[in-house]
Amino acid sequence: MTIELHCFGESGNSYKAALALEMSGLDWEPVFVDFFKGVTRTPEYRTEVNEMGEAPVLVDGDFRTSQSGAIQAYVTEKSGKFGGKNRDENYDVLRWVLWDNHKLSSMAGLTRFLINFLPEQHRNPDVIAFNQGRLKAAYDVLNTHLEGRVWIVGDDVTNADLSCCSYLYYPEPFGFDRADWPHIDAWLTRLSEQPGWKPPYDLMPGKPSDRA
């Protein structure tokens, strides 16, 4: 049975789940969520797809879950890929996924939205500057950790990599320049060379030009 992923291309959290599915080799297909037309806020979506009103959502037969980290964990359980090699590595992967969700992706996603998708008259430069300051601290943590390492945890790609990388591949500006962070830059290049890797707008339906 083909796994369905309710997602949309602009969503970095959807990209984490879609990238894990694609690189795992599992049979899956995207189901477009028209976020910018308010679909996730409708009673139908909250009743039939996800009570939290968010994407991504994975559906595999009778199994359904949301939140990118949970979806990545399910992909690992089903495919045997992207987990740690032992108990210590498994917890380290989880540690980085949680760090990313709180410190990196949350700020990157919000800042990218404020700069690129919010109507210009509603963009608050002080809020954006504050967020970018927090992001620089997160980039520094990741860049320092990656010095002398190939991957974030262990000797192979894990969910730690697939979580932390997501927003950093998007083309829209939000204050991240790969050239400023050489170890992150090299890591993103290595990851993009792995079998199955695709950029977000090639992997999921929905992109800004659709609404131009």
Buried (B, 14 or more C-beta within 10 A) or exposed (E): EEBBBBBBBBBBBBBBBBBBBBBBEBEBEBBBBBBBEEBBEEEEBBEEBBEEBBBBBBBBEEEEBBBBBBBBBBBBEBBEBBBBEEEEBBEBBBEBBEBBBEBBBBBBBBBBBBBBBEEEEEEEEEEBEEBBEBBBEBBEEBBEBBEEEBBBBBEBBBBBBBBBBBBBBBEEEBBBEBEEBEBBBBBBEBBEEEEEBBBBBEBBBBBBEEEE
